[in-house]
Amino acid sequence: MSDAKVIELAAHKAEGPKRKLVRPSGCKHLKVEIDEDAGVVLCLTCSKVIDPFVVLLGYAKEENFVFQDMIYWDEQTTELKVEAEKLRKEIRNLKAQKRRLIKTKAHIAL
């Protein structure tokens, strides 16, 4: 690219293996407070300053898990509705069979 304002990402790619965020304190930073004036995110449990991207990524992952759960439970609900309808139909058929048998038994007794 010839535009001087455009940065080539491939040229600035970090060398070495990908590193995972390690939390030596064991705190998962589940309760956070955003200080808009200072532009930082603070953990309310361990009082450490947290990278806002890590917090945003956590929220995005949690939302994805919730969305996947919604899809799963929607599918389960649909399957259970179909199964319930099949059982209702079977109950109607059994009641009809019972009525026919009672009628047949009444005719035979005469």
C-alpha positions as CSV (number, residue, x, y, z in Angstrom):
1,M,0.0,0.0,0.0
2,S,1.3,3.4,-0.8
3,D,-0.7,5.5,1.7
4,A,1.6,6.6,4.5
5,K,-1.2,6.6,7.1
6,V,-1.9,2.9,6.7
7,I,0.1,0.6,8.9
8,E,0.9,-2.9,7.5
9,L,0.0,-5.3,10.2
10,A,2.1,-8.1,8.9
11,A,5.2,-5.9,9.2
12,H,4.4,-5.2,12.8
13,K,3.4,-8.7,13.9
14,A,4.8,-9.7,17.3
15,E,7.4,-12.4,17.2
16,G,7.2,-15.5,19.3
17,P,4.4,-17.8,20.6
18,K,1.1,-16.4,21.8
19,R,1.0,-15.8,25.5
20,K,-2.0,-16.3,27.8
21,L,-2.9,-13.9,30.5
22,V,-1.8,-15.4,33.8
23,R,-3.3,-14.3,37.0
24,P,-0.8,-15.3,39.8
25,S,-3.2,-13.9,42.5
26,G,-5.9,-16.4,41.4
27,C,-8.4,-13.6,41.2
28,K,-10.7,-13.9,38.2
29,H,-11.6,-10.2,38.3
30,L,-15.4,-10.9,38.2
31,K,-16.4,-7.7,40.0
32,V,-15.0,-4.6,38.3
33,E,-15.5,-0.9,38.5
34,I,-14.9,1.5,35.6
35,D,-13.3,4.8,36.5
36,E,-14.2,6.9,33.5
37,D,-12.3,10.0,34.7
38,A,-9.0,8.1,35.0
39,G,-9.8,5.7,32.1
40,V,-9.1,2.5,34.0
41,V,-10.9,-0.6,35.1
42,L,-10.4,-1.7,38.7
43,C,-11.0,-5.1,40.2
44,L,-13.2,-4.7,43.3
45,T,-11.9,-8.0,44.7
46,C,-8.1,-7.6,44.5
47,S,-8.0,-3.8,43.8
48,K,-5.7,-4.2,40.8
49,V,-5.9,-2.2,37.6
50,I,-7.1,-4.5,34.7
51,D,-6.6,-4.2,31.0
52,P,-10.0,-3.0,29.6
53,F,-9.6,-5.3,26.6
54,V,-9.5,-8.3,29.0
55,V,-12.7,-7.2,30.6
56,L,-14.4,-6.6,27.3
57,L,-13.2,-10.0,26.0
58,G,-14.7,-11.6,29.1
59,Y,-18.0,-9.9,28.6
60,A,-18.0,-11.0,25.0
61,K,-17.3,-14.6,25.8
62,E,-19.9,-14.6,28.6
63,E,-22.5,-13.2,26.1
64,N,-21.6,-15.9,23.6
65,F,-22.0,-18.6,26.3
66,V,-25.5,-17.2,27.2
67,F,-26.4,-17.0,23.5
68,Q,-25.4,-20.7,23.0
69,D,-27.4,-21.7,26.1
70,M,-30.4,-19.9,24.7
71,I,-30.1,-21.8,21.4
72,Y,-29.7,-25.1,23.2
73,W,-32.7,-24.6,25.5
74,D,-34.8,-23.4,22.6
75,E,-34.0,-26.6,20.7
76,Q,-34.8,-28.6,23.9
77,T,-38.1,-26.8,24.3
78,T,-39.0,-27.6,20.7
79,E,-38.2,-31.2,21.0
80,L,-40.2,-31.5,24.3
81,K,-43.2,-29.9,22.7
82,V,-43.1,-32.4,19.8
83,E,-42.8,-35.3,22.3
84,A,-45.6,-33.9,24.4
85,E,-47.9,-33.7,21.3
86,K,-47.0,-37.3,20.4
87,L,-47.9,-38.4,24.0
88,R,-51.2,-36.5,23.8
89,K,-52.1,-38.2,20.6
90,E,-51.2,-41.6,22.1
91,I,-53.5,-40.8,25.1
92,R,-56.4,-39.9,22.8
93,N,-55.9,-43.2,20.8
94,L,-55.8,-45.2,24.0
95,K,-59.0,-43.6,25.3
96,A,-60.7,-44.3,22.0
97,Q,-59.5,-48.0,22.2
98,K,-60.9,-48.2,25.7
99,R,-64.3,-46.8,24.6
100,R,-64.4,-49.3,21.7
101,L,-63.5,-52.2,24.0
102,I,-66.2,-51.2,26.5
103,K,-68.8,-51.0,23.7
104,T,-67.7,-54.4,22.4
105,K,-67.9,-55.9,25.9
106,A,-71.4,-54.4,26.3
107,H,-72.5,-55.9,23.0
108,I,-71.1,-59.3,23.9
109,A,-72.8,-59.3,27.3
110,L,-76.2,-58.8,25.7
